[in-house]
Amino acid sequence: MVTLEAILERNNLNRAYKQVKANKGGPGVDGMTVDGLLDYLRTHAVEIVESVKAGKYLSLIHISEPTRH
């Protein structure tokens, strides 16, 4: 089982970002580009990770998982 701490490790987050960039990922539903995300994360990454760990992160976007049959 993968822990939240493992997911939020800096190296894991960096790998995830690099994979999205390599795949030429398009803007998210919020319109933020991959390049815009990098600038945003440089400023806010610590704050985001801490709020997720504290259970206080609130995403403005809800993505529902597909129903399993």
LUMNUMAR-99589 format. One line per 2 residues: their letters; for each residue x, y, z of N, C-alpha, C. Coordinates in nm, 3 decimals. Example, Ala and Ser with C-alpha at 12.3 -4.5 7.8 and 13.67 -1.06 7.14 Angstrom:
<pts>
as) 1.319:-0.569:0.780:1.230:-0.450:0.780:1.320:-0.330:0.780 ~ 1.285:-0.225:0.708:1.367:-0.106:0.714:1.290:0.003:0.787 .
</pts>
This chain:
<pts>
mv) 0.085:-0.118:0.000:0.000:0.000:0.000:0.089:0.124:0.000 ~ 0.055:0.219:-0.082:0.130:0.344:-0.090:0.071:0.443:0.010 .
tl) 0.158:0.504:0.087:0.112:0.599:0.188:0.103:0.740:0.130 ~ 0.026:0.823:0.196:0.015:0.963:0.156:0.152:1.030:0.164 .
ea) 0.229:0.997:0.264:0.362:1.055:0.279:0.450:1.021:0.159 ~ 0.441:0.897:0.110:0.519:0.856:-0.007:0.475:0.932:-0.132 .
il) 0.346:0.951:-0.147:0.294:1.025:-0.262:0.342:1.169:-0.259 ~ 0.346:1.227:-0.140:0.381:1.369:-0.126:0.530:1.396:-0.115 .
er) 0.613:1.292:-0.124:0.757:1.313:-0.120:0.800:1.398:-0.239 ~ 0.893:1.487:-0.215:0.938:1.580:-0.319:0.982:1.507:-0.447 .
nn) 1.063:1.401:-0.433:1.109:1.329:-0.551:0.993:1.269:-0.631 ~ 0.892:1.217:-0.561:0.776:1.161:-0.630:0.699:1.270:-0.704 .
ln) 0.680:1.383:-0.640:0.607:1.493:-0.704:0.685:1.546:-0.824 ~ 0.817:1.553:-0.811:0.899:1.598:-0.924:0.890:1.500:-1.042 .
ra) 0.893:1.370:-1.011:0.879:1.268:-1.117:0.744:1.281:-1.187 ~ 0.641:1.304:-1.109:0.506:1.317:-1.167:0.500:1.439:-1.259 .
yk) 0.556:1.550:-1.214:0.556:1.671:-1.297:0.632:1.646:-1.428 ~ 0.750:1.585:-1.416:0.832:1.559:-1.535:0.760:1.466:-1.633 .
qv) 0.685:1.370:-1.581:0.611:1.277:-1.668:0.500:1.352:-1.743 ~ 0.429:1.439:-1.675:0.324:1.517:-1.739:0.385:1.607:-1.846 .
ka) 0.497:1.670:-1.814:0.564:1.758:-1.910:0.612:1.678:-2.032 ~ 0.672:1.561:-2.008:0.721:1.477:-2.117:0.606:1.431:-2.207 .
nk) 0.489:1.409:-2.148:0.371:1.367:-2.224:0.302:1.485:-2.292 ~ 0.362:1.605:-2.275:0.304:1.727:-2.331:0.160:1.745:-2.284 .
gg) 0.143:1.727:-2.153:0.011:1.740:-2.092:-0.052:1.875:-2.119 ~ -0.179:1.873:-2.148:-0.252:1.997:-2.175:-0.298:2.063:-2.047 .
pg) -0.355:2.180:-2.059:-0.406:2.251:-1.942:-0.510:2.168:-1.867 ~ -0.515:2.187:-1.737:-0.616:2.119:-1.656:-0.751:2.188:-1.670 .
vd) -0.848:2.139:-1.597:-0.982:2.197:-1.604:-0.984:2.341:-1.555 ~ -0.880:2.379:-1.480:-0.868:2.517:-1.434:-0.798:2.607:-1.535 .
gm) -0.753:2.548:-1.647:-0.688:2.624:-1.752:-0.539:2.645:-1.732 ~ -0.484:2.593:-1.622:-0.341:2.612:-1.595:-0.258:2.520:-1.683 .
tv) -0.158:2.578:-1.750:-0.069:2.499:-1.835:0.038:2.433:-1.750 ~ 0.112:2.339:-1.809:0.220:2.272:-1.738:0.326:2.374:-1.697 .
dg) 0.360:2.466:-1.788:0.458:2.569:-1.753:0.406:2.661:-1.643 ~ 0.279:2.694:-1.648:0.218:2.775:-1.542:0.218:2.701:-1.409 .
ll) 0.198:2.571:-1.417:0.199:2.489:-1.295:0.335:2.493:-1.228 ~ 0.441:2.485:-1.306:0.575:2.489:-1.248:0.596:2.619:-1.170 .
dy) 0.561:2.730:-1.227:0.574:2.858:-1.157:0.489:2.860:-1.030 ~ 0.367:2.810:-1.040:0.277:2.807:-0.925:0.334:2.719:-0.814 .
lr) 0.385:2.601:-0.851:0.439:2.509:-0.751:0.565:2.563:-0.685 ~ 0.645:2.637:-0.758:0.764:2.697:-0.698:0.726:2.788:-0.582 .
th) 0.613:2.850:-0.592:0.566:2.942:-0.488:0.483:2.872:-0.380 ~ 0.404:2.774:-0.418:0.303:2.720:-0.327:0.318:2.573:-0.288 .
av) 0.420:2.503:-0.336:0.430:2.358:-0.312:0.430:2.322:-0.165 ~ 0.510:2.390:-0.085:0.519:2.357:0.058:0.383:2.376:0.124 .
ei) 0.318:2.485:0.093:0.185:2.515:0.148:0.084:2.408:0.109 ~ 0.086:2.365:-0.016:-0.009:2.263:-0.064:0.016:2.130:0.006 .
ve) 0.142:2.086:0.010:0.175:1.958:0.073:0.135:1.960:0.221 ~ 0.166:2.068:0.291:0.130:2.076:0.433:-0.021:2.072:0.454 .
sv) -0.096:2.139:0.367:-0.242:2.139:0.384:-0.300:2.002:0.352 ~ -0.242:1.930:0.255:-0.288:1.793:0.226:-0.261:1.704:0.346 .
ka) -0.139:1.710:0.401:-0.104:1.628:0.516:-0.193:1.657:0.636 ~ -0.232:1.783:0.652:-0.317:1.822:0.765:-0.465:1.795:0.739 .
gk) -0.497:1.748:0.619:-0.637:1.720:0.586:-0.717:1.846:0.562 ~ -0.649:1.956:0.529:-0.717:2.084:0.511:-0.720:2.132:0.366 .
yl) -0.661:2.054:0.274:-0.658:2.096:0.134:-0.796:2.081:0.074 ~ -0.843:2.187:0.013:-0.973:2.184:-0.053:-0.954:2.214:-0.200 .
sl) -0.979:2.116:-0.282:-0.973:2.136:-0.426:-1.099:2.207:-0.469 ~ -1.084:2.297:-0.561:-1.202:2.366:-0.614:-1.272:2.283:-0.719 .
ih) -1.209:2.174:-0.757:-1.262:2.089:-0.864:-1.282:1.949:-0.810 ~ -1.396:1.890:-0.837:-1.424:1.754:-0.794:-1.427:1.664:-0.916 .
is) -1.346:1.562:-0.914:-1.344:1.464:-1.022:-1.395:1.333:-0.965 ~ -1.508:1.289:-1.014:-1.564:1.164:-0.962:-1.499:1.046:-1.032 .
ep) -1.485:0.938:-0.959:-1.427:0.817:-1.014:-1.534:0.741:-1.090 ~ -1.492:0.670:-1.195:-1.590:0.591:-1.270:-1.650:0.482:-1.181 .
tr) -1.773:0.451:-1.207:-1.842:0.346:-1.134:-1.789:0.210:-1.178 ~ -1.755:0.127:-1.081:-1.708:-0.008:-1.114:-1.826:-0.104:-1.114 .
h) -1.827:-0.189:-1.212:-1.938:-0.286:-1.223:-1.891:-0.422:-1.187 .
</pts>
